[in-house]
Amino acid sequence: MSTDTSLTPKTSAPAAESSSDDRGAPWALVALREMQVRLTDRNFLIGTGATLLLIVGMFALQGFLMGGSAPAFKVAVTDTAATAVLTQAEQDLQVSDPEASVESVQVADTAAAEALLVDEEVDGALLPAGDGWELVTNGETDSQLEGVITDAVRSNALQENAQAAGTSLDELTAGSTVTTRDLSGGDEQSRFVSWLAGFAMAFLFYMSAVMFGMMIANSVVEEKQSRIVEILAAAIPVRALMIGKVVGSTVLAFGQMALIGIVALVGLTFTEYDQYLSMLGQGFLWYIPFFVLGFLALACIWAAAGAMASRTEDLQSTTMPLTMALVLVFIVGLSLDGAAKVIGSFVPVLSTILMPMRLLDGSAAWWEAVIALGLTVVFCFVTIGVGTRLYKRSLLQTSGRVSLKAAWAGGE
């Protein structure tokens, strides 16, 4: 007895469609696959780990070179007058370093003080000498200890002389103070820290855009060269394939950037620049959306560059214009100043470098950053449209490298 099998495709097709829906959106599956491949790639993991170790090592080296501890001195004294001098010296020292200390060690006489010096139990001995003081040490005198004690002795002597003359120290020293005023609106160290942070953010964006961009292009051309893309294109829309690759790579780039940034900010707390942590933290929070949108604006173009190549060897020529454009953006972004820098901070992609730098040095307001982000969003829509067109019209052409003109004018 024969059976009619013509109904089989009709009953199985809905089941297949339901199975596809259960798996989720095609672009999401592609994005998850891209992330899984990169997160299991040993070279990618080693590169990220080495970068983090380098950052940690730099902060550790700086902490080691800076000494890592506040200055602390022990000084032997034989009377209360010397103790008062050391108390004043400690207060002066703590103006620049709150953790600094100058401890007085009370002894009976000069011989006892010298005995402690010989035994290296104190760093010095402050002893009366005529109408002044004598700082005794066992070896070369510490310049910081000598300076702070000298200033304290001078301050105490002026106070006592002023009282003896029937006046006050303030009246005696009236007109002798000098104040400073910086027209730039900030101290030199703060400007250096903000510039260094801005440079680091710009370099991080440049490296991420090139490294992850080449990953996108390589992934596309490898699938195209092996003809796997023909199977994928038959199963899911070409647009979903490109979106998945772009989203997956953007998530990975953001994750790596955020990890590096967090490690750097944590490392900053162990240095003398921890006072700028709040300023840098706010700058980094503004940098995140600029980084994501700037990278997203370029990712589709990287995917198109990969689709225009038929072999891995063709990538150098299809990706060269984009690589050179990023080099130009990086160099120009660090070179602009004045009005040119202000204008450049509103130009998409270039704003990823310049606007965070302006926010860090205080020359840009929050509403300027919002406008720059809005312009970048518009630019993203343009590049996504251009990249999608080039990608869709080049992906299935395997006869050779596709020129930009042919990719733009080619059929669907």
C-alpha positions as CSV (number, residue, x, y, z in Angstrom):
1,M,0.0,0.0,0.0
2,S,1.4,3.4,-1.0
3,T,1.3,6.5,1.2
4,D,1.0,10.1,0.2
5,T,4.0,12.0,1.5
6,S,3.1,15.4,0.0
7,L,1.8,16.5,3.4
8,T,5.0,16.0,5.2
9,P,6.7,19.3,4.3
10,K,3.5,21.2,5.1
11,T,3.4,19.7,8.6
12,S,7.1,20.0,9.3
13,A,7.6,23.6,8.2
14,P,5.7,25.1,11.2
15,A,7.6,23.0,13.6
16,A,10.9,24.2,12.1
17,E,9.7,27.8,12.3
18,S,8.7,27.3,15.9
19,S,12.0,25.8,16.8
20,S,13.8,28.9,15.2
21,D,11.6,31.2,17.3
22,D,12.5,29.3,20.5
23,R,16.2,29.7,19.9
24,G,15.8,33.5,19.9
25,A,16.6,36.3,17.4
26,P,19.2,35.3,14.8
27,W,21.3,38.3,15.4
28,A,21.5,37.5,19.2
29,L,22.6,34.0,18.4
30,V,25.4,35.3,16.1
31,A,26.4,37.8,18.8
32,L,26.6,35.1,21.5
33,R,28.7,33.0,19.1
34,E,31.1,35.8,18.4
35,M,31.6,36.5,22.2
36,Q,32.0,32.8,22.9
37,V,34.7,32.4,20.2
38,R,36.7,35.4,21.5
39,L,36.3,34.5,25.2
40,T,37.8,31.1,24.5
41,D,40.6,32.5,22.3
42,R,43.8,32.1,24.1
43,N,45.5,35.0,22.3
44,F,42.7,37.4,23.2
45,L,42.7,36.3,26.9
46,I,46.5,36.5,27.1
47,G,46.5,40.0,25.5
48,T,43.9,41.3,27.9
49,G,45.6,39.7,30.9
50,A,49.0,41.1,29.9
51,T,47.5,44.6,29.6
52,L,45.9,44.4,33.1
53,L,49.2,43.1,34.6
54,L,51.1,46.0,32.9
55,I,48.7,48.5,34.5
56,V,49.0,46.9,37.9
57,G,52.8,46.8,37.5
58,M,53.0,50.5,36.7
59,F,51.0,51.5,39.8
60,A,53.0,49.1,42.0
61,L,56.3,50.5,40.6
62,Q,55.2,54.0,41.3
63,G,54.2,53.1,44.8
64,F,57.6,51.5,45.4
65,L,59.5,54.5,44.0
66,M,57.4,57.0,46.0
67,G,58.3,55.1,49.2
68,G,54.8,54.1,50.0
69,S,54.8,55.5,53.5
70,A,54.6,58.9,55.2
71,P,57.8,60.4,56.7
72,A,58.2,59.6,60.4
73,F,61.0,60.9,62.7
74,K,62.0,60.3,66.3
75,V,64.0,63.1,67.9
76,A,65.5,63.0,71.4
77,V,64.9,66.1,73.6
78,T,66.0,67.2,77.1
79,D,63.4,69.9,77.9
80,T,59.9,71.0,77.2
81,A,61.0,73.9,75.0
82,A,62.5,71.4,72.5
83,T,59.2,69.3,72.7
84,A,57.2,72.5,71.7
85,V,59.5,73.0,68.7
86,L,59.0,69.4,67.6
87,T,55.2,69.8,68.0
88,Q,55.3,72.8,65.7
89,A,57.5,70.9,63.3
90,E,55.0,68.0,63.1
91,Q,52.1,70.4,62.4
92,D,54.1,72.0,59.6
93,L,55.0,68.6,58.1
94,Q,51.4,67.5,58.2
95,V,50.2,70.4,56.1
96,S,51.6,68.5,53.0
97,D,51.2,65.0,54.4
98,P,48.6,64.3,57.1
99,E,50.2,61.0,58.0
100,A,53.6,62.5,58.7
101,S,54.9,62.5,62.3
102,V,57.7,63.9,64.4
103,E,57.9,62.1,67.8
104,S,59.8,63.6,70.7
105,V,61.7,61.1,73.0
106,Q,62.4,62.6,76.4
107,V,65.9,61.9,77.9
108,A,67.7,63.1,81.0
109,D,70.7,64.8,79.4
110,T,72.9,65.2,76.3
111,A,74.8,62.0,77.0
112,A,71.6,60.0,77.0
113,A,70.5,61.6,73.8
114,E,73.8,60.8,72.1
115,A,73.6,57.2,73.4
116,L,70.2,56.8,71.6
117,L,71.7,58.2,68.5
118,V,74.6,55.7,68.6
119,D,72.1,52.9,69.1
120,E,70.1,54.2,66.1
121,E,66.9,54.4,68.2
122,V,66.3,58.0,67.2
123,D,66.9,60.0,64.0
124,G,68.3,63.1,65.8
125,A,68.6,65.0,69.0
126,L,67.4,68.6,69.5
127,L,69.6,70.1,72.2
128,P,70.0,73.7,73.6
129,A,73.1,75.5,72.4
130,G,73.6,79.0,73.8
131,D,70.7,81.2,72.7
132,G,69.7,78.7,70.0
133,W,69.5,75.0,69.2
134,E,71.7,72.2,68.0
135,L,70.4,69.3,65.9
136,V,72.7,66.3,66.5
137,T,72.7,63.3,64.2
138,N,74.7,60.1,63.8
139,G,75.6,60.4,60.2
140,E,74.2,62.7,57.4
141,T,71.3,64.8,58.5
142,D,68.0,64.1,56.8
143,S,67.2,67.3,54.7
144,Q,63.5,67.1,55.3
145,L,64.0,66.7,59.1
146,E,66.5,69.6,59.2
147,G,64.3,71.9,57.1
148,V,61.1,71.4,59.1
149,I,62.9,71.8,62.5
150,T,64.7,74.9,61.2
151,D,61.3,76.4,60.2
152,A,59.7,75.5,63.5
153,V,62.6,77.0,65.5
154,R,62.4,80.2,63.5
155,S,58.6,80.4,63.9
156,N,58.8,79.9,67.7
157,A,61.6,82.4,68.0
158,L,59.6,85.1,66.2
159,Q,56.6,84.4,68.4
160,E,58.7,84.8,71.6
161,N,60.5,87.9,70.3
162,A,57.2,89.5,69.3
163,Q,55.8,88.9,72.7
164,A,58.9,90.4,74.4
165,A,58.5,93.5,72.2
166,G,54.9,93.9,73.2
167,T,53.5,93.0,69.8
168,S,52.1,89.9,68.1
169,L,53.6,87.7,65.4
170,D,50.9,88.7,62.9
171,E,51.7,92.4,63.4
172,L,55.4,91.7,63.2
173,T,55.1,89.8,59.9
174,A,52.4,92.0,58.4
175,G,53.1,92.7,54.7
176,S,55.6,89.8,54.3
177,T,53.4,87.2,52.8
178,V,53.2,86.3,49.1
179,T,50.1,84.7,47.5
180,T,49.8,83.1,44.1
181,R,47.1,83.3,41.4
182,D,46.9,81.0,38.4
183,L,45.0,82.4,35.4
184,S,44.6,78.9,33.9
185,G,42.2,78.0,36.7
186,G,44.0,74.9,37.9
187,D,47.3,73.7,39.3
188,E,50.0,72.2,37.1
189,Q,49.7,68.7,38.6
190,S,45.9,68.7,38.0
191,R,46.4,69.7,34.4
192,F,49.0,67.0,33.9
193,V,46.8,64.3,35.4
194,S,43.8,65.3,33.3
195,W,46.0,65.4,30.1
196,L,47.5,62.0,30.9
197,A,44.0,60.5,31.6
198,G,42.7,62.0,28.4
199,F,45.6,60.6,26.4
200,A,45.1,57.1,28.0
201,M,41.4,57.2,27.0
202,A,42.2,58.3,23.5
203,F,44.8,55.5,23.1
204,L,42.5,52.9,24.5
205,F,39.8,53.9,22.0
206,Y,42.2,53.8,19.1
207,M,43.6,50.4,20.1
208,S,40.2,48.9,20.7
209,A,38.8,50.2,17.4
210,V,41.7,48.8,15.5
211,M,42.0,45.5,17.3
212,F,38.3,44.6,17.5
213,G,37.6,46.1,14.1
214,M,40.2,43.7,12.6
215,M,38.6,40.9,14.5
216,I,35.3,41.7,12.9
217,A,36.8,41.9,9.4
218,N,38.8,38.7,9.9
219,S,35.7,36.8,11.1
220,V,33.7,37.9,8.1
221,V,36.4,37.0,5.5
222,E,37.2,33.6,7.1
223,E,33.5,32.6,6.9
224,K,33.4,33.9,3.3
225,Q,36.6,32.2,2.3
226,S,35.5,28.8,3.7
227,R,32.0,29.2,2.1
228,I,30.4,28.9,5.6
229,V,28.8,32.2,5.0
230,E,26.6,30.7,2.2
231,I,25.1,28.3,4.6
232,L,24.6,31.0,7.2
233,A,23.0,33.4,4.7
234,A,20.6,30.6,3.7
235,A,19.5,30.1,7.3
236,I,19.4,33.7,8.6
237,P,19.1,37.2,7.0
238,V,22.4,38.7,6.0
239,R,21.5,41.9,7.9
240,A,21.0,39.8,11.1
241,L,24.4,38.2,10.5
242,M,26.2,41.5,10.4
243,I,24.3,43.0,13.3
244,G,25.2,40.0,15.4
245,K,28.9,40.3,14.7
246,V,28.8,44.1,15.4
247,V,26.9,43.7,18.7
248,G,29.1,40.9,19.9
249,S,32.3,42.7,19.2
250,T,31.0,45.9,20.7
251,V,30.1,44.1,23.9
252,L,33.5,42.6,24.1
253,A,35.3,45.9,23.4
254,F,33.2,47.7,26.0
255,G,33.9,44.9,28.6
256,Q,37.6,45.0,28.0
257,M,37.6,48.9,28.2
258,A,35.6,48.9,31.4
259,L,37.8,46.3,33.0
260,I,41.0,48.3,32.1
261,G,39.4,51.5,33.4
262,I,38.3,50.0,36.7
263,V,41.7,48.5,37.4
264,A,43.3,51.8,36.6
265,L,41.0,53.8,38.9
266,V,41.5,51.2,41.7
267,G,45.3,51.4,41.2
268,L,45.1,55.2,41.4
269,T,43.9,54.9,45.1
270,F,47.3,53.6,46.0
271,T,49.2,56.5,44.6
272,E,49.7,60.2,45.5
273,Y,47.2,61.1,42.8
274,D,44.2,59.6,44.7
275,Q,43.0,63.1,45.3
276,Y,42.0,63.3,41.7
277,L,39.9,60.0,41.8
278,S,36.6,61.9,41.8
279,M,37.5,64.0,38.8
280,L,38.8,61.0,36.8
281,G,35.8,58.9,37.8
282,Q,33.4,61.4,36.4
283,G,35.5,61.7,33.3
284,F,35.5,58.0,32.8
285,L,31.7,57.8,33.2
286,W,31.3,60.3,30.4
287,Y,33.9,58.4,28.3
288,I,31.8,55.2,28.3
289,P,29.0,56.4,26.1
290,F,31.4,58.1,23.7
291,F,33.5,54.9,23.5
292,V,30.5,52.7,22.8
293,L,28.9,55.0,20.2
294,G,32.3,55.8,18.6
295,F,33.1,52.1,18.3
296,L,29.6,51.2,17.0
297,A,29.9,53.9,14.3
298,L,33.0,52.2,13.0
299,A,32.1,48.5,13.5
300,C,29.7,48.2,10.6
301,I,32.3,49.7,8.3
302,W,34.8,47.1,9.5
303,A,32.3,44.4,8.8
304,A,31.8,45.8,5.3
305,A,35.6,45.9,4.7
306,G,35.8,42.2,5.6
307,A,32.9,41.4,3.3
308,M,34.6,43.2,0.4
309,A,37.6,40.9,0.7
310,S,37.4,37.3,-0.7
311,R,40.6,36.1,1.0
312,T,42.5,37.0,4.2
313,E,45.2,38.4,2.0
314,D,42.8,41.0,0.6
315,L,42.1,42.5,4.1
316,Q,45.2,44.7,4.0
317,S,43.8,46.6,1.0
318,T,40.1,46.7,2.1
319,T,40.9,47.8,5.7
320,M,43.7,50.2,5.0
321,P,41.5,53.3,4.5
322,L,39.8,52.7,7.8
323,T,43.0,52.1,9.6
324,M,44.6,55.2,8.2
325,A,41.5,57.2,9.2
326,L,41.8,56.0,12.8
327,V,45.5,56.9,12.9
328,L,44.6,60.4,11.5
329,V,41.8,60.8,14.1
330,F,44.2,59.8,16.9
331,I,47.0,62.2,15.8
332,V,44.7,65.1,15.1
333,G,42.7,64.6,18.3
334,L,45.9,65.0,20.4
335,S,47.2,67.9,18.3
336,L,44.2,70.2,18.3
337,D,44.1,73.1,20.7
338,G,42.0,76.2,21.4
339,A,39.0,76.9,19.2
340,A,40.0,74.0,16.9
341,K,39.8,71.6,19.8
342,V,36.4,72.9,20.8
343,I,35.0,72.4,17.3
344,G,36.6,69.0,16.9
345,S,35.0,67.8,20.1
346,F,31.6,67.9,18.4
347,V,32.8,66.0,15.3
348,P,31.7,62.3,15.5
349,V,34.4,59.8,16.3
350,L,36.9,62.7,16.9
351,S,34.6,63.7,19.8
352,T,35.4,60.3,21.4
353,I,38.9,61.5,22.0
354,L,38.4,65.3,22.5
355,M,35.2,65.7,24.5
356,P,36.4,63.4,27.4
357,M,39.6,65.4,27.5
358,R,37.7,68.7,27.6
359,L,35.5,67.4,30.4
360,L,38.5,66.4,32.4
361,D,40.2,69.7,32.1
362,G,37.0,71.6,32.9
363,S,36.7,73.4,29.6
364,A,33.4,71.7,28.5
365,A,30.0,71.8,30.1
366,W,27.7,68.8,30.5
367,W,25.3,70.1,27.8
368,E,28.2,70.2,25.3
369,A,28.8,66.6,25.9
370,V,25.2,65.8,25.4
371,I,25.1,67.6,22.1
372,A,28.3,65.7,21.0
373,L,26.7,62.4,21.9
374,G,23.6,63.3,19.9
375,L,25.7,64.1,16.8
376,T,27.5,60.8,17.3
377,V,24.2,58.9,17.4
378,V,23.1,60.5,14.1
379,F,26.5,59.5,12.6
380,C,26.0,56.0,13.9
381,F,22.7,55.7,11.9
382,V,24.6,56.9,8.8
383,T,27.5,54.5,9.1
384,I,25.2,51.6,10.0
385,G,23.2,52.3,6.8
386,V,26.4,52.6,4.6
387,G,28.0,49.5,6.2
388,T,24.9,47.4,5.8
389,R,24.6,48.3,2.1
390,L,28.3,47.4,1.4
391,Y,28.1,44.3,3.5
392,K,25.0,42.9,2.0
393,R,26.2,43.5,-1.6
394,S,29.7,42.1,-1.1
395,L,29.2,39.1,1.3
396,L,28.2,36.5,-1.3
397,Q,30.6,37.7,-4.0
398,T,33.5,35.3,-3.9
399,S,35.2,35.8,-7.3
400,G,37.7,38.3,-5.9
401,R,38.2,41.5,-4.0
402,V,35.1,43.8,-4.4
403,S,35.8,47.4,-5.0
404,L,34.0,50.1,-3.1
405,K,32.3,51.3,-6.3
406,A,31.1,47.8,-7.2
407,A,30.0,47.1,-3.6
408,W,27.9,50.3,-3.5
409,A,26.3,49.8,-6.9
410,G,26.0,46.0,-6.9
411,G,22.7,44.2,-6.8
412,E,21.1,42.8,-3.6
